[in-house]
Every structure is written in structure tokens, then in C-alpha cells.
Amino acid sequence: MKTFGNKIKRLLHKNSAQEEMEYRLRHGLTVGENTNIYSIEGIDGAWPWLIKIGNNVTISTGVIILAHDASTNVVRCGTKLGHVIIGDNVFIGARSVVLCNTKIGDNVIVGAGSVVTGDLFANGVYAGVPAKYICSIDEYQEKYSEQFKVRPHFDQIYHWDKWPDASQEEHERMFKELEDGIGFV
């Protein structure tokens, strides 16, 4: 029983996010500058050298990026492998899945919960299962730039390092101001 407990402790220790990232980087994962990955465990640990992530990329919570697909084992064809190449200035929304043999171009937004099954061309917004083109980055920017001018802003209270200290009144004010739509921080 004591051996079992020690084994569990070693397994838990090995699974820290920093160690997960170090493992993938040692085994060939390429990650550009100014990139934020919020769920490193979702990046394929079996084939990390087949994944290249560009500069200024945000990979949100719960995203899975796979450079392999073992479903082909069912038909006795072995495991399918393919590159995953993510360009610069990309945002991949929460709980999205990026499958093997895909390329995501520069300046792309992938909506939350999307499944990327093929190439996503540069300067676009994509969402859905499978991910489909929604609009251009320019159209997206135009839409939200207009809203940014007229909708509430909460920068002073709700910046990442300040919101834990916001008062109950500030929370209530924010909730009320968002009753009829979005706001920004």
C-alpha cells in the first residue's frame, strides 16, 4: 500500500503544467514568442515535434491539439499522423479541438467549441463543428470596434490583477450594466 501511495505522488508531481510544457518542448514542440497556452495537457504529448505554434497566439482553456488519430487502428491502418501548424496572431477559443494534418493561418480566430478538421486560411474568423468561415478579421474588427466605442468598460475595476478585490457593489454594477449586452475590460 505504501508503494501505491508513493507512485500516485510521483504521477501527480510529474503532471504539473510546467513539467508538461518542458516535456513537450524537449520533445520538439515549437512555440513562438508572446504565446499563452492555458491547458498544456491538451497538446499532444505523444507527437509534440509535429506541432508548431507561432507568435502572439492564445490557446484558451480546454483546447486539444492532436498530431495523431488512432481511429485508423480500427481498420488496421495504424495510427494516422500529421502536422499541426498554427500561424501568428491566432486565438483558439475554449474547448476547441484541432485535429492532425491541419494548418491555421495568421490572424485567425477560432470560436469556442470548434473542431478544426482542415486548413483555416489567414485573416478569418471560424467557428463550428467542423469549423467553418464566419467572416474576415476586418469585418470582425469593424463590428467590435463600433461596440467598443459605445458599450461599458470595466478596465479600472476588472483588470486581471484587480478583479479579485472588487467590491460587491462593483460586481452588482457590472452585472446591471451588462443586462442589455456586452462590455469590455
Summary of the structure (lengths in Angstrom):
residues: 185
radius of gyration: 20.0
end to end distance: 50.8
largest distance: 62.7
contacts: 539
relative contact order: 0.08
helix: 36%
strand: 24%
